Amino acid sequence: MNVSAKEAFVLACSTAAAVVLVGAAALVISQPAAATPQFAKDTGKPCAECHTNPQGGGTLTPFGEKFKANGNKMPS
């Protein structure tokens, strides 16, 4: 199969355009991360251990900041 330079250029440009469109769509569609109650389930501690909101999410307590800074592992 012989492909002319013009056809190769069109194919390369369309592939690049498709990659850009998919990347842009991923940025537009993505949502911010949300806290999950997994830590509370695993440790038996309430969400308020890490969050100022008793239901979790939002601003972190000093303990929550340490937990986050320690790679989401229990601080020593």
Sequence and secondary structure as in RCSB ss.txt:
>XXXX:A:sequence
MNVSAKEAFVLACSTAAAVVLVGAAALVISQPAAATPQFAKDTGKPCAECHTNPQGGGTLTPFGEKFKANGNKMP
S
>XXXX:A:secstr
    HHHHHHHHHHHHHHHHHHHHHHHHH       THHHHHH   GGGTBSSTTS SSB HHHHHHHHTTSS  
 
